[in-house]
Amino acid sequence: MAKKAVRIKYDPFACNVLFQIAQSVDGPWQEPSEGAALLKFTNRPILLSNCIFGIVTIINEKYNSVTDGLEIQFSGPSDDFALLEQVIKKVDDQQNGVGPLSCRLIGTYHTADDALEIIRHDYAAIEHEFMPYLPGGDYYEHTSNLIGNQIVKFEDTISDAVPVCVVGNYSVGKSALINSLIGEEILPSQVNPSTAKNVKVVRSDTYSVAVYYPDGDGDLTLHRFGVDPASGLVARDSDEYGSEIAAKLNELIGFTHCNAGKREIEIARAVLDRLNQGRDAELSGEFLGKFGSNVILEMPFANSLLEKTDSRIVFFDTPGSDNAEINQREHKEALELLLGDQTNALPILVTSRDRASGDGTEAIMRMLDEHANNFSSPSCLIVISKCDRLAKAQLREPVSTLTKNWHGKSIVLFVTPVGALGVRKGEDADWLDESYGEFYEDWKRKQSGAHKVSLPEYNIYPCDRHVSMDELGVSRELYDTGIPSLEYEIQYYVEHYSKYKKCERGRKDLLDALGVAENELAKQERRCAEKKQEAERRKLETRNALLKELDGINISIDPDLASNIAAYFEDDLNSYCLELKDSLYGIYDSNNHEHSSNFDDVMNECIRHHCQINLIDKVYLETNGAKVKILASMAGFAEGYARTLQTYVEKNRSHFSEVGREQLRECLERNSALPEFTEVKSVLEGIQALFEKFALVGHAWRMITKKEDEAREKLVCAKAKAFEQRLRGYDDVFGKKKPGVFFTTVFAKPVDQYAQQLRTWADGYKQYIKDQLDTDSVILSNMEDEIASLDMKVNDLKTRLSKVEDVRIELTSLLDEVAVD
């Protein structure tokens, strides 16, 4: 039968493993059937190195069923493939399968170093593009600061520091363990459990101490101190207040110039010892009680294997959490805050053999589970400390299933920290803690007798990974303490997994930052749309109010204008009427009155013509006549109307945009010129029927009877009286004054016609302003500045996001599998 095959795909960035099964190396491929033993490794984060032996064993037993054997096709990091090759050889040598086992690399991933380099390059592009949104930038304080906060998270994620969180219950030896890993007796073990500090120990080239102390406002402020054998603590960064704190601490640890020359380690340890006493100190308890719960100590790891690693190891030592004598709430909150702040930490759970299970340890395990995403590895190193007090039989006792299987196979290491520290100090060591010296002597006596133990023999490695004394390059005495094995495991996790976590978290931080920027963009776009909608509503309200006010503005024309002007020319009418009879005699005499059939019409036309020339035109057209006065008055009405509209515009200028103000200004300038009136003439209409028909009969009779003079006199008098009445006006049968044709012709009709032209001009003037108000860019909503600001933010974010779109695409696929040629 053909060789069978199993595919293993291991994503080191997600710590995720998947399997596929095939009856031949070319497929087709299927998922493992329900209930398959391999499925216990899927759907949860694992470290392949911790499980590879179990995985290969299951594959060999369950699927290696033909004589041609089975090929394991692997997608994953090259170092894990190298480990797979070793495990396959070991399992194959056991000959538990039908055929031979082999393996082949079919896919890989970017190395953590390559991925980090790309991510850092992408970060630089994002940082450059979003510089104004970072803390201190122009937009950071005035817009959502979520963008900047999310971006700067990246700095902590990919820093060269690798946090190692040492957690555990009270009095299980956490401080002693860190001391042994550092190679110096720096952390006091005997501390007041109610005031013990969270100590951050950072690998550095020099010694320094940093503490938090309240300033004048009561806010905790960080103060940094150098450690000088000649001067004790020395404040840095020109910190005057820090100098006072340093002087007080130097006094409390008994450092004076007289006893100068203490080693840096002694000075730093004495400071930690005092700070841990807090308010329970016999002297200056109030002063010590004000310090914050966190202390930062930088120092070399000169006597440790960890000094050889390229990474900057940072140990976090935390107070225990199960001391029944004190209230543990603050300790628990501090520990949760510490774990919640991590991005790629390695957790080390420290316990003793008799406390490896129980409520206290399980509570810490649950807390670590809650913050599993903040660790560089889904597994946790479990350290059984104080093993110098255990007999071999106790060491052989099986570790509880809960502990051993936590996180799908944990590494359990047995150690004797004080023994390791003593070996590193050498013979005749000067112990800063006398109890350490006593523990070391007891351990040394035990190791020189028949009950000597080598603790690495009891270590539990899920994948049978084991490092020898020769590989570690340490003495047998130090190797037997188990501490070098723990140092190796720390280095192993740091080098193999913390960088992958940096990549995964770093990429996530950057993509999340871009996601935050997109969310901010969407939020700003929604706000902008809402504001614009609200602005349109306000603009409509403003427009309607402005139009209502504008509609209430009308040109004012004096209704008594014609009467008032007519009063100026009353004398002209009187003068004309005084001479009217004489004028009519002349008209009578100049016409042939013998033809009675059309004599009256001819004479009436002559009278009308005479009146047009000698009264109407004279009054209407003379230099200071009625027409001039009418036009002057109309001009005044137009000027008044223009001023009213200008006042209206000026009063409401706050409602108009700059564009609107310019348009309205042009409108006012264009229309404020007086209207050009079309000529209105004053023409006296026909004046037929100036008297009753019987008057004409009388005239004809007298003419027949040869009473020509009487006929002349009677007719002229009758026409003069009737025409004067027509010119001046009369009272009708109801006693109401009827205007005469002089008033109507010279004043009323021209005034009415000029007024109509003026109203047409005014309506056009007003309509032009209305047309401007209907233009979108004219009326403000009192929100334009806000909308403009939002538009600017929207466009700014759109531009910035578009410029880093290539970065987003690269980041999205960066951690995907890469096929092997």
SEKE-108607 format. One record per residue (C-alpha): chain; x negated, y, z negated. Coordinates in steps of 0.02 Angstrom, whole numbers, plus 50000, padded with zeros to 5 digits. Each point is the difference from the previous one (the first is absolute). Example, Ala and Ser with C-alpha at 12.3 -4.5 7.8 and 13.67 -1.06 7.14 Angstrom:
% residues 2
{A {49385 49775 49610}},
{A {49931 50172 50033}},
This chain:
% residues 821
{A {50000 50000 50000}},
{A {49947 50181 50029}},
{A {49917 50098 49862}},
{A {50125 50091 49890}},
{A {49980 50180 49946}},
{A {50047 50120 49861}},
{A {49984 50186 50013}},
{A {49956 50107 49849}},
{A {50023 50186 50019}},
{A {49930 50098 49854}},
{A {50022 50189 49993}},
{A {49870 50064 49875}},
{A {50078 50173 49994}},
{A {50169 49932 49945}},
{A {49930 49846 49911}},
{A {50127 49899 50096}},
{A {49984 49827 50076}},
{A {50111 49915 50132}},
{A {49997 49825 50074}},
{A {50051 49918 50164}},
{A {49999 49817 50046}},
{A {49975 49916 50171}},
{A {49983 49824 50068}},
{A {49855 50056 50108}},
{A {49872 50140 49998}},
{A {50094 50089 50139}},
{A {50170 50000 49913}},
{A {50145 50024 50004}},
{A {49997 50076 49826}},
{A {50129 49984 49863}},
{A {50020 50066 49825}},
{A {49975 49873 49859}},
{A {50161 49908 49962}},
{A {50104 50046 49850}},
{A {49923 49933 49841}},
{A {49826 49983 50077}},
{A {49861 50010 49871}},
{A {49913 50140 50096}},
{A {50148 50117 49974}},
{A {49951 50027 49818}},
{A {49858 50109 50065}},
{A {50112 50109 50108}},
{A {50114 50147 49963}},
{A {49890 50061 49859}},
{A {49832 50088 49992}},
{A {49852 49886 49979}},
{A {49812 50000 50021}},
{A {49960 49867 50126}},
{A {49834 49963 49916}},
{A {50093 49953 49842}},
{A {50114 49879 50090}},
{A {49903 49937 50150}},
{A {49950 49836 49920}},
{A {50180 49959 49956}},
{A {50061 50054 50173}},
{A {49874 49892 50093}},
{A {50034 49853 49887}},
{A {50187 50009 50036}},
{A {49969 50019 50188}},
{A {49885 49848 49998}},
{A {50120 49893 49902}},
{A {50163 50052 50085}},
{A {49953 50035 50181}},
{A {49836 49908 50039}},
{A {50089 49843 50056}},
{A {49917 49950 50166}},
{A {49830 49928 50036}},
{A {49954 50147 50110}},
{A {50012 50103 49844}},
{A {50063 50178 49971}},
{A {49939 50172 50049}},
{A {50031 50149 49886}},
{A {50014 50157 50104}},
{A {49963 50149 49892}},
{A {50040 50186 50016}},
{A {49918 50104 49866}},
{A {49838 50080 49939}},
{A {49837 49918 50051}},
{A {49943 49975 49820}},
{A {50161 49907 49959}},
{A {49972 49895 50157}},
{A {49826 49957 49936}},
{A {50077 49946 49835}},
{A {50130 49899 50097}},
{A {49861 49908 50092}},
{A {49918 49955 49835}},
{A {50163 49939 49923}},
{A {50046 49899 50155}},
{A {49832 49912 49995}},
{A {50024 49960 49816}},
{A {50178 49936 50025}},
{A {49953 49905 50157}},
{A {49860 49914 49907}},
{A {50129 49932 49878}},
{A {50079 49907 50149}},
{A {50178 50019 49938}},
{A {50066 50033 50175}},
{A {50021 49883 50146}},
{A {49888 50096 50119}},
{A {49863 50131 49991}},
{A {50035 50180 49951}},
{A {49934 50144 50102}},
{A {50032 50187 50009}},
{A {49996 50139 50127}},
{A {50011 50190 49983}},
{A {50137 50066 50116}},
{A {50032 50172 49925}},
{A {49921 50123 49884}},
{A {50023 50172 49924}},
{A {49900 50158 49990}},
{A {49874 49987 49861}},
{A {50042 50104 49849}},
{A {49849 50112 50035}},
{A {50051 50030 50181}},
{A {50181 50032 49952}},
{A {49947 50119 49862}},
{A {49892 50098 50122}},
{A {50147 50018 50120}},
{A {50119 50046 49859}},
{A {49879 50131 49934}},
{A {49986 50072 50176}},
{A {50190 50004 50014}},
{A {50011 50081 49829}},
{A {49880 50136 50056}},
{A {50114 50035 50149}},
{A {50155 50006 49889}},
{A {49912 50104 49868}},
{A {49942 50124 50131}},
{A {50172 50014 50079}},
{A {50095 50013 49835}},
{A {49872 50106 49906}},
{A {50128 50137 49958}},
{A {50110 49868 49916}},
{A {49862 49935 49886}},
{A {49981 50066 49822}},
{A {49938 50178 50012}},
{A {50067 50021 50177}},
{A {50121 50136 50054}},
{A {50148 49882 50017}},
{A {49967 49892 49846}},
{A {50083 50113 49873}},
{A {50133 50073 50115}},
{A {50065 49840 50079}},
{A {50022 49822 49944}},
{A {49834 49949 49923}},
{A {50039 49817 50029}},
{A {49902 50001 50163}},
{A {49840 50063 49920}},
{A {50019 49889 49846}},
{A {50023 49847 50108}},
{A {49851 50041 50109}},
{A {49881 50030 49854}},
{A {50048 49832 49924}},
{A {49890 49929 50136}},
{A {49844 50073 49920}},
{A {50024 49894 49844}},
{A {50048 49847 50102}},
{A {49842 49992 50106}},
{A {49875 50074 49879}},
{A {49846 49895 49969}},
{A {50060 49969 49822}},
{A {50072 49828 49963}},
{A {50106 50000 49842}},
{A {49991 49846 49888}},
{A {50143 50003 49874}},
{A {49959 49900 49845}},
{A {50163 49968 49908}},
{A {50052 49888 49860}},
{A {50069 49992 49826}},
{A {49925 50076 49845}},
{A {49834 49929 49940}},
{A {49969 49874 50139}},
{A {49829 50071 50043}},
{A {50034 50122 50144}},
{A {49870 50126 49944}},
{A {49870 49864 49968}},
{A {50035 49928 50173}},
{A {49972 50168 50086}},
{A {49842 50028 49897}},
{A {49933 49833 50061}},
{A {50043 50041 50181}},
{A {49919 50171 49988}},
{A {49851 49929 49908}},
{A {50007 50131 49862}},
{A {50081 50007 49829}},
{A {50099 50156 50046}},
{A {50181 49969 49947}},
{A {50033 49986 49813}},
{A {50097 49843 49959}},
{A {50058 50048 49827}},
{A {50124 50141 50035}},
{A {50154 50070 49918}},
{A {50137 49913 50101}},
{A {50119 50148 49984}},
{A {49881 50125 50077}},
{A {49891 49895 50116}},
{A {49965 50085 50166}},
{A {50019 49943 50179}},
{A {49819 50003 50055}},
{A {49953 50012 50183}},
{A {49821 49940 50024}},
{A {49927 50052 50168}},
{A {49841 49931 50074}},
{A {49882 50147 50027}},
{A {49816 50045 50002}},
{A {50012 50109 49845}},
{A {50097 50010 49837}},
{A {50146 50119 49975}},
{A {50158 50011 49895}},
{A {50164 50086 50045}},
{A {50143 50029 49879}},
{A {50167 50090 49998}},
{A {50028 50134 49869}},
{A {50142 50128 49987}},
{A {49968 50177 50059}},
{A {50076 50158 49927}},
{A {50170 49957 50073}},
{A {49996 49824 49932}},
{A {49970 49919 50170}},
{A {49873 49860 50005}},
{A {49848 50058 50101}},
{A {49857 49891 50060}},
{A {49828 50044 49932}},
{A {49842 49915 50067}},
{A {49839 49973 49901}},
{A {49829 49940 50047}},
{A {49910 49884 49878}},
{A {49825 50058 49958}},
{A {49885 49911 49875}},
{A {49931 50169 49950}},
{A {50164 50096 49987}},
{A {50140 49875 49977}},
{A {50159 50048 50093}},
{A {49976 50149 50116}},
{A {50149 50087 50081}},
{A {49997 50011 50189}},
{A {50070 50123 50126}},
{A {49970 50155 49890}},
{A {50138 49940 49885}},
{A {49993 50115 49847}},
{A {50143 49914 49911}},
{A {49919 49834 50045}},
{A {49840 50059 49916}},
{A {50096 50026 49837}},
{A {50076 49825 50015}},
{A {49827 49925 50037}},
{A {49926 50086 49847}},
{A {50138 49932 49888}},
{A {49984 49823 50070}},
{A {49810 50006 49981}},
{A {50026 50049 49819}},
{A {50124 49858 49972}},
{A {49884 49867 50072}},
{A {49858 50068 49893}},
{A {49894 50059 50145}},
{A {49879 50139 49958}},
{A {49840 50062 50076}},
{A {49912 49922 49853}},
{A {50054 49825 50052}},
{A {49995 50033 50187}},
{A {49938 49858 50107}},
{A {50147 49884 49987}},
{A {50034 49900 50156}},
{A {50143 50056 50112}},
{A {50090 49837 49964}},
{A {49995 50035 49813}},
{A {50066 50177 50021}},
{A {50142 49949 50116}},
{A {50050 49853 49889}},
{A {50001 50109 49845}},
{A {50116 50124 50087}},
{A {50120 49860 50051}},
{A {49994 49932 49823}},
{A {50050 50169 49927}},
{A {50137 50029 50128}},
{A {50074 49830 49962}},
{A {50017 50047 49817}},
{A {50119 50142 50043}},
{A {50096 50075 49855}},
{A {49943 49859 49886}},
{A {49825 50072 49997}},
{A {49948 50056 49829}},
{A {49930 50162 50071}},
{A {50076 50110 50136}},
{A {50148 49885 50024}},
{A {50104 50144 50067}},
{A {49867 50042 50128}},
{A {49980 49820 50059}},
{A {50187 49971 50003}},
{A {50025 50131 50137}},
{A {49899 49909 50132}},
{A {50097 49918 50142}},
{A {50015 49812 50013}},
{A {49884 49985 50151}},
{A {49810 50008 49997}},
{A {49886 49989 50152}},
{A {49826 49930 49978}},
{A {49872 49994 50141}},
{A {49844 49894 49980}},
{A {49882 49880 50090}},
{A {50038 49813 49999}},
{A {49815 49968 49986}},
{A {50009 49827 49920}},
{A {50141 49931 50107}},
{A {50015 49904 50163}},
{A {50130 50132 50047}},
{A {49859 50125 50020}},
{A {49956 49909 50162}},
{A {50167 50031 50084}},
{A {50022 50145 50120}},
{A {50167 50048 49924}},
{A {50023 50119 49855}},
{A {50079 49890 49868}},
{A {50119 50086 49879}},
{A {50054 49905 49844}},
{A {50158 50048 49908}},
{A {50003 49945 49818}},
{A {50172 50014 49920}},
{A {50063 49978 49822}},
{A {50089 49837 49957}},
{A {50187 49988 50006}},
{A {50055 49876 49868}},
{A {49941 50068 49834}},
{A {50151 49981 49887}},
{A {49929 50126 49876}},
{A {50027 50151 50115}},
{A {50126 50070 50124}},
{A {49942 49938 50170}},
{A {50115 50110 50105}},
{A {49865 50128 50041}},
{A {49873 49864 50041}},
{A {50123 49913 50115}},
{A {50046 50162 50088}},
{A {49816 50045 50023}},
{A {49963 49827 50073}},
{A {50149 50010 50120}},
{A {49945 50173 50055}},
{A {49823 49937 50028}},
{A {50057 49850 50103}},
{A {50124 50106 50097}},
{A {49862 50120 50053}},
{A {49892 49865 50080}},
{A {49989 49966 50186}},
{A {49874 49857 50018}},
{A {49958 49944 49824}},
{A {49939 49830 49945}},
{A {50094 49944 49844}},
{A {49911 49898 49867}},
{A {50113 49926 49867}},
{A {49899 49966 49844}},
{A {50066 49881 49868}},
{A {49937 49875 49874}},
{A {50028 49812 50006}},
{A {50132 50004 49865}},
{A {50093 50147 50081}},
{A {49992 49949 50184}},
{A {50187 49970 49992}},
{A {50134 50082 49897}},
{A {50111 50154 50002}},
{A {49859 50127 49991}},
{A {49901 49930 50146}},
{A {50156 49967 50104}},
{A {50056 50181 49973}},
{A {49836 50061 50072}},
{A {50014 49877 50145}},
{A {50172 50068 50040}},
{A {49932 50177 49998}},
{A {49861 49951 50119}},
{A {50128 49917 50113}},
{A {50101 50161 50005}},
{A {49846 50093 50066}},
{A {49934 49862 50113}},
{A {50002 50115 50152}},
{A {49871 50109 49917}},
{A {49868 49862 49992}},
{A {49869 49952 50128}},
{A {50044 49818 49980}},
{A {50164 49910 49967}},
{A {49905 49892 49877}},
{A {49939 50049 49829}},
{A {49841 49946 49913}},
{A {50046 49920 49835}},
{A {49858 50006 49876}},
{A {49999 49893 49844}},
{A {49887 50096 49881}},
{A {49919 49961 49833}},
{A {49959 49824 50059}},
{A {49850 49993 49882}},
{A {50127 49958 49865}},
{A {50071 49849 50093}},
{A {49950 49819 49994}},
{A {49977 49900 50161}},
{A {50162 49909 49968}},
{A {50092 50166 49993}},
{A {49919 50056 50162}},
{A {50057 49840 50086}},
{A {50181 50025 49952}},
{A {50102 50040 50157}},
{A {50050 50179 50029}},
{A {50189 50027 49999}},
{A {50087 49973 50166}},
{A {50070 50178 49993}},
{A {49826 50072 49984}},
{A {49916 49887 50126}},
{A {50134 50021 50134}},
{A {50027 50185 49974}},
{A {49995 50086 50169}},
{A {49986 49831 50085}},
{A {49838 49938 49923}},
{A {49902 50120 49893}},
{A {49815 49991 49961}},
{A {49972 49963 49817}},
{A {49827 50038 49932}},
{A {49928 49960 49828}},
{A {49875 50124 49929}},
{A {49899 50047 49848}},
{A {49973 50188 50020}},
{A {49893 50029 49844}},
{A {49887 49855 50046}},
{A {49971 50075 50174}},
{A {49968 50171 49927}},
{A {49874 49930 49877}},
{A {49908 49904 50137}},
{A {49988 50159 50102}},
{A {49939 50100 49850}},
{A {49865 49870 49967}},
{A {49912 49947 49842}},
{A {49998 50119 49852}},
{A {50143 50099 50077}},
{A {50055 50158 49910}},
{A {50188 49977 49980}},
{A {50107 50156 49984}},
{A {50140 49891 49932}},
{A {49939 49887 49862}},
{A {50144 49878 50026}},
{A {49939 49975 50179}},
{A {49831 49951 49932}},
{A {50078 49873 49883}},
{A {50108 49925 50138}},
{A {49849 49988 50114}},
{A {49894 49909 49869}},
{A {50141 49876 49969}},
{A {50018 49968 50187}},
{A {49814 49983 50021}},
{A {49989 49869 49861}},
{A {50144 49903 50077}},
{A {49920 50003 50173}},
{A {49837 49933 49930}},
{A {50086 49849 49922}},
{A {50095 49847 50055}},
{A {50159 50099 50029}},
{A {49926 50108 50137}},
{A {50125 50039 50139}},
{A {49992 50072 50174}},
{A {50164 50093 50018}},
{A {50005 50003 50192}},
{A {50030 49812 49991}},
{A {50174 50038 49933}},
{A {50043 50136 50124}},
{A {50153 49969 50110}},
{A {49983 50046 50185}},
{A {50154 49968 50107}},
{A {49892 49963 50152}},
{A {49859 49914 49912}},
{A {49893 50151 50036}},
{A {49846 49989 49890}},
{A {49843 50103 49988}},
{A {49843 49926 49927}},
{A {49872 50072 49881}},
{A {49872 50005 50140}},
{A {50119 50093 50115}},
{A {50029 50129 49863}},
{A {49815 50014 49964}},
{A {50020 50001 49810}},
{A {49929 49902 49857}},
{A {50083 49842 49935}},
{A {50033 50086 49834}},
{A {50091 50146 50082}},
{A {50089 49887 50125}},
{A {50073 49894 49859}},
{A {50091 50153 49929}},
{A {50113 50004 50154}},
{A {49975 50188 50021}},
{A {49895 49986 50162}},
{A {50140 49892 50074}},
{A {50124 50138 49956}},
{A {49885 50131 50074}},
{A {49990 49897 50158}},
{A {50189 49987 50009}},
{A {50017 50188 49977}},
{A {49876 50028 50140}},
{A {50087 49869 50105}},
{A {50168 50086 49982}},
{A {49923 50172 50023}},
{A {49908 49952 50158}},
{A {50130 49885 50078}},
{A {50166 50074 49950}},
{A {49992 50176 49931}},
{A {49950 50069 50170}},
{A {50145 49910 50082}},
{A {50114 50078 49872}},
{A {49921 50169 50032}},
{A {50041 49977 50184}},
{A {50178 49942 49967}},
{A {50037 50135 49871}},
{A {49902 50133 50094}},
{A {50094 49967 50161}},
{A {50163 49996 49903}},
{A {49959 50165 49916}},
{A {49967 50082 50169}},
{A {50152 49925 50086}},
{A {50104 50046 49848}},
{A {49931 50176 50011}},
{A {50052 50010 50182}},
{A {50167 49925 49950}},
{A {50018 50134 49866}},
{A {49959 50131 50131}},
{A {50132 49925 50115}},
{A {50127 49998 49859}},
{A {49955 50179 49960}},
{A {50021 50043 50184}},
{A {50171 49915 50005}},
{A {50050 50087 49839}},
{A {49942 50168 50067}},
{A {50092 49968 50164}},
{A {50159 49959 49903}},
{A {49979 50153 49892}},
{A {49966 50105 50153}},
{A {50155 49934 50088}},
{A {50105 50030 49843}},
{A {49929 50174 49980}},
{A {50030 50040 50183}},
{A {50179 49938 49984}},
{A {50024 50106 49846}},
{A {49916 50146 50089}},
{A {50120 49983 50146}},
{A {50145 50002 49879}},
{A {49933 50155 49915}},
{A {49963 50081 50168}},
{A {50178 49966 50055}},
{A {50066 50077 49839}},
{A {49886 50149 50023}},
{A {50047 50017 50183}},
{A {50186 49995 49961}},
{A {49978 50129 49863}},
{A {49897 50111 50115}},
{A {50127 49983 50140}},
{A {50142 50038 49882}},
{A {49910 50156 49942}},
{A {49958 50046 50180}},
{A {50180 49977 50054}},
{A {50048 50126 49866}},
{A {49890 50132 50081}},
{A {50096 50100 50132}},
{A {49965 50161 50090}},
{A {50088 50146 49919}},
{A {50088 50119 50121}},
{A {50092 50149 49927}},
{A {50185 49973 50041}},
{A {50026 50190 49994}},
{A {49857 50034 50118}},
{A {50111 50057 50145}},
{A {50102 50114 49886}},
{A {49845 50072 49917}},
{A {49918 50039 50166}},
{A {50163 50068 50073}},
{A {50006 50126 49858}},
{A {49842 50081 50071}},
{A {50090 50037 50163}},
{A {50168 50061 49937}},
{A {49957 50178 50056}},
{A {49964 49938 50176}},
{A {50174 49924 50008}},
{A {50080 50158 49930}},
{A {49908 50110 50122}},
{A {50051 49890 50145}},
{A {50182 49999 49944}},
{A {50003 50193 49982}},
{A {49950 50018 50182}},
{A {50102 49852 50059}},
{A {50152 50102 50062}},
{A {49891 50117 50101}},
{A {49908 49852 50071}},
{A {50165 49920 50050}},
{A {50059 50160 50086}},
{A {49847 49989 50109}},
{A {50030 49816 50036}},
{A {50183 50038 50039}},
{A {49955 50139 50117}},
{A {49868 49898 50091}},
{A {50119 49862 50045}},
{A {50143 49996 50128}},
{A {50149 49993 49884}},
{A {50122 50002 50140}},
{A {49979 49812 50030}},
{A {50092 49941 49845}},
{A {49983 49815 50043}},
{A {49816 49989 49945}},
{A {49971 50171 49924}},
{A {50010 49934 49822}},
{A {49875 49860 50030}},
{A {49879 50116 50084}},
{A {50012 50128 49862}},
{A {49978 49867 49864}},
{A {49844 49936 50085}},
{A {49932 50176 50010}},
{A {50036 50026 49815}},
{A {49912 49835 49958}},
{A {49851 50050 50106}},
{A {49993 50171 49921}},
{A {50005 49926 49825}},
{A {49866 49869 50043}},
{A {49881 50135 50056}},
{A {50039 50142 49881}},
{A {50035 49901 49840}},
{A {49958 49816 50007}},
{A {49831 50011 50087}},
{A {49955 50159 49912}},
{A {50029 49926 49827}},
{A {49936 49825 50039}},
{A {49848 50037 50107}},
{A {49929 50163 49936}},
{A {49828 50003 49920}},
{A {50066 49976 49824}},
{A {50164 49927 50055}},
{A {50104 49855 49941}},
{A {49903 49868 50094}},
{A {49836 50052 49918}},
{A {50079 49999 49829}},
{A {50080 49831 50029}},
{A {49835 49924 50058}},
{A {49907 50080 49854}},
{A {50123 49925 49879}},
{A {49991 49830 50084}},
{A {49810 50007 49988}},
{A {50016 50035 49815}},
{A {50115 49851 49978}},
{A {49875 49891 50095}},
{A {49855 50060 49893}},
{A {50096 49966 49842}},
{A {50043 49825 50060}},
{A {49818 49965 50047}},
{A {49942 50059 49829}},
{A {50128 49888 49916}},
{A {49938 49849 50098}},
{A {49819 50044 49962}},
{A {50042 50014 49816}},
{A {50087 49831 50011}},
{A {49847 49920 50077}},
{A {49880 50082 49877}},
{A {50107 49953 49851}},
{A {50002 49818 50054}},
{A {49820 49991 50062}},
{A {49958 49871 49865}},
{A {50116 49879 50090}},
{A {49906 50019 50164}},
{A {49843 49912 50055}},
{A {49853 50097 50072}},
{A {50059 49946 50172}},
{A {50176 50055 49957}},
{A {49942 50169 49936}},
{A {49904 50031 50160}},
{A {50148 49950 50108}},
{A {50119 50110 49901}},
{A {49878 50144 50005}},
{A {49993 49987 50189}},
{A {50189 49987 50002}},
{A {50023 50158 49896}},
{A {49874 50096 50103}},
{A {50082 49946 50161}},
{A {50177 50040 49946}},
{A {49976 50148 49885}},
{A {49986 50116 50154}},
{A {50163 50094 50027}},
{A {50117 49920 50125}},
{A {50000 50071 50176}},
{A {50183 50054 50020}},
{A {50086 49983 50168}},
{A {50073 50165 50058}},
{A {50176 50029 49935}},
{A {50094 50136 50095}},
{A {50138 50108 49933}},
{A {50133 50006 50136}},
{A {50171 50079 49981}},
{A {50129 49884 50073}},
{A {50152 50055 50103}},
{A {50120 50122 49915}},
{A {50158 49968 50100}},
{A {50169 50034 49922}},
{A {49944 50152 49902}},
{A {50183 50054 49982}},
{A {50174 49940 50034}},
{A {50071 49982 50177}},
{A {50131 50134 49970}},
{A {49859 50127 49987}},
{A {49952 49961 50178}},
{A {50183 50016 50051}},
{A {50006 50171 49919}},
{A {49844 50051 50092}},
{A {50071 49942 50166}},
{A {50165 50092 49970}},
{A {49914 50161 49958}},
{A {49894 49984 50153}},
{A {50155 49977 50106}},
{A {50084 50150 49919}},
{A {49848 50103 50035}},
{A {49954 50018 49819}},
{A {49819 49954 50035}},
{A {49920 50098 49857}},
{A {50119 49923 49875}},
{A {49973 49829 50075}},
{A {49810 50026 49985}},
{A {50011 50061 49820}},
{A {50115 49865 49941}},
{A {49901 49858 50079}},
{A {49829 50060 49941}},
{A {50061 50028 49824}},
{A {50082 49829 49993}},
{A {49844 49912 50066}},
{A {49883 50099 49887}},
{A {50103 49955 49847}},
{A {50014 49817 50048}},
{A {49815 49984 50044}},
{A {49942 50086 49841}},
{A {50109 49881 49902}},
{A {49923 49855 50096}},
{A {49824 50065 49964}},
{A {50030 50034 49814}},
{A {50111 49853 49959}},
{A {50171 49994 49922}},
{A {50107 49918 49868}},
{A {50107 49856 50058}},
{A {50180 49972 49947}},
{A {49938 49920 49840}},
{A {49893 50151 49957}},
{A {49837 49907 50035}},
{A {49863 50104 50079}},
{A {49957 49943 50175}},
{A {49824 50050 50059}},
{A {49990 50112 50151}},
{A {49912 49958 50161}},
{A {49859 50120 49957}},
{A {49958 49900 49843}},
{A {50029 49833 50085}},
{A {49904 50040 50158}},
{A {49853 50097 49928}},
{A {49975 49914 49832}},
{A {50102 49844 49963}},
{A {49970 49901 50159}},
{A {49813 50039 50015}},
{A {49973 49964 49815}},
{A {50092 49835 50019}},
{A {49901 49950 50155}},
{A {49832 50051 49925}},
{A {50046 49910 49838}},
{A {50038 49844 50099}},
{A {49828 50008 50080}},
{A {49923 50027 49829}},
{A {50091 49849 49926}},
{A {49942 49893 50146}},
{A {49821 50057 49965}},
{A {50019 49967 49814}},
{A {50073 49827 50030}},
{A {49853 49957 50112}},
{A {49879 50066 49870}},
{A {50079 49893 49865}},
{A {50012 49848 50114}},
{A {49814 50007 50035}},
{A {49965 49994 49815}},
{A {50121 49854 49983}},
{A {49909 49912 50139}},
{A {49837 50021 49904}},
{A {50079 49929 49842}},
{A {50048 49845 50099}},
{A {49817 49969 50044}},
{A {49924 49862 49891}},
{A {49841 50095 49963}},
{A {50082 50159 49936}},
{A {50088 49959 49837}},
{A {49902 49936 49849}},
{A {50067 49881 49869}},
{A {49884 50056 49858}},
{A {49919 49829 50022}},
{A {49892 50033 50152}},
{A {49838 50014 49901}},
{A {50036 49836 49913}},
{A {50047 49917 50164}},
{A {49846 50069 50084}},
{A {49895 49931 49858}},
{A {50083 49829 50014}},
{A {49979 50001 50189}},
{A {49816 50039 49975}},
{A {49982 49855 49877}},
{A {50093 49882 50115}},
{A {49894 50048 50150}},
{A {49842 49994 49895}},
{A {50036 49824 49938}},
{A {50052 49941 50174}},
{A {49837 50065 50072}},
{A {49894 49925 49863}},
{A {50086 49831 50009}},
{A {49985 49996 50189}},
{A {49813 50034 49986}},
{A {49974 49849 49886}},
{A {50116 49881 50094}},
{A {49848 49907 50068}},
{A {49938 49981 49822}},
{A {50169 49928 49947}},
{A {49996 49874 50144}},
{A {49823 49948 49955}},
{A {50042 49981 49816}},
{A {50157 49902 50037}},
{A {49908 49860 50090}},
{A {49831 50016 49913}},
{A {50023 49855 49880}},
{A {50080 49882 50126}},
{A {49920 49840 50056}},
{A {49868 50009 50137}},
{A {49989 49854 50120}},
{A {49834 49909 50017}},
{A {49933 49984 50178}},
